[in-house]
């Protein structure tokens, strides 16, 4: 029994089983598991039951449908012990629910009837996230076939959520309730993507997020601006003044303590970001904007991936109808959101905001600051051994250098990191053109197979790394050619 999965054997096995794998994936994609639509709750459950049965068929001795609290939608848990006492435990996260989709939205094909055109599989969920979950089923089988093992080289667990597309309302409670069964040394999130088809990348982290609503109250009712304006506090003025004070001249957030603990970019990380083929003009077109703006001293990619931000999401108050209405309004309101980076504490950021608002507000204005929870950031250092295992495995599959990205958005990965205390890695093969949440969502079939291949190599590499040394393929192999 070999600890390493030879490239040629892995690829031959994948080629032999590719057609059946895609047939199974298409069957799953036909289930319209739209979690945001109460009328399709039964379809989300059918999707979970289908996946649990398929995982048992793959070889997982444990595959269960897990219920969530508050009448939520089910997740799927699976487990396949290695049998090796020293093997690490790896938890793979993804989701089986999907966004709404209908032909009349502008789809060229039926969204829940998978269609292959020019090497692309079109269907809702093809990339986000059923395709990226499902490549692990063929990946682990290729791993076993190439190594001669009867169980994976790692203790392999899967947690596939059923509510991600509707806000993961019950996810963190589920993880806390099942913390012992989900315990892992490493978490791998397969709900992400790469820079481009020709530029394979690994994401190393996601920003966190905290939001707030600030309500300002002045007179008990709207009052005449001629009789009282300029002599009593105006809550709309107060909201505008607060927003104007939110950033300094360098576009840094002006709230005292906001940057406490921020983990600064290393020169190596900045070099790797700069190595990506970033076209700012093309990016601006996607952003539907006419210029960049942000914290001085940082590039656009650094700003959206690795710097904390404060954004005004909405501001309203007073009269907004046609024509004029000369009043001092009774109230005004502001919605803010903060993207957070590694080292920041969401609770401290929210407290800093509350303290700052208290110092800014004019006497005579009543106010309240409301918070709606927060998601913590997560980041895995470039030199983490498990991340290096993932990079080596992906390099073997793609036969080229793997670069690095981060995600500017936020997601449930941080919940897994917080509750389980394990580093989070991101293994995804989707590309920007896949159209997540849009019409004509698709996945590139050749890239999907690269995901299968990466997973097939990864379990051996992680096990060897955990035992004290990474797998080192022979010179001249695909992995050697892709050495980073």
Secondary structure as GFF3:
##gff-version 3
##sequence-region A 1 484
A	DSSP	alpha_helix	7	29	.	.	.	ID=ss1
A	DSSP	three_ten_helix	38	40	.	.	.	ID=ss2
A	DSSP	alpha_helix	41	58	.	.	.	ID=ss3
A	DSSP	beta_strand	62	66	.	.	.	ID=ss4
A	DSSP	beta_strand	75	80	.	.	.	ID=ss5
A	DSSP	beta_strand	89	95	.	.	.	ID=ss6
A	DSSP	three_ten_helix	103	105	.	.	.	ID=ss7
A	DSSP	beta_strand	115	117	.	.	.	ID=ss8
A	DSSP	beta_strand	120	122	.	.	.	ID=ss9
A	DSSP	alpha_helix	130	147	.	.	.	ID=ss10
A	DSSP	beta_strand	155	161	.	.	.	ID=ss11
A	DSSP	three_ten_helix	164	166	.	.	.	ID=ss12
A	DSSP	alpha_helix	171	177	.	.	.	ID=ss13
A	DSSP	alpha_helix	179	182	.	.	.	ID=ss14
A	DSSP	beta_strand	186	189	.	.	.	ID=ss15
A	DSSP	beta_strand	201	206	.	.	.	ID=ss16
A	DSSP	beta_strand	208	217	.	.	.	ID=ss17
A	DSSP	beta_strand	223	224	.	.	.	ID=ss18
A	DSSP	alpha_helix	225	228	.	.	.	ID=ss19
A	DSSP	alpha_helix	235	244	.	.	.	ID=ss20
A	DSSP	alpha_helix	267	274	.	.	.	ID=ss21
A	DSSP	alpha_helix	280	286	.	.	.	ID=ss22
A	DSSP	alpha_helix	300	306	.	.	.	ID=ss23
A	DSSP	beta_strand	309	317	.	.	.	ID=ss24
A	DSSP	beta_strand	327	328	.	.	.	ID=ss25
A	DSSP	beta_strand	331	340	.	.	.	ID=ss26
A	DSSP	alpha_helix	346	360	.	.	.	ID=ss27
A	DSSP	beta_strand	366	375	.	.	.	ID=ss28
A	DSSP	beta_strand	378	379	.	.	.	ID=ss29
A	DSSP	alpha_helix	385	398	.	.	.	ID=ss30
A	DSSP	beta_strand	403	407	.	.	.	ID=ss31
A	DSSP	alpha_helix	413	420	.	.	.	ID=ss32
A	DSSP	beta_strand	423	426	.	.	.	ID=ss33
A	DSSP	three_ten_helix	432	434	.	.	.	ID=ss34
A	DSSP	beta_strand	442	444	.	.	.	ID=ss35
A	DSSP	alpha_helix	445	466	.	.	.	ID=ss36
A	DSSP	alpha_helix	478	481	.	.	.	ID=ss37
###
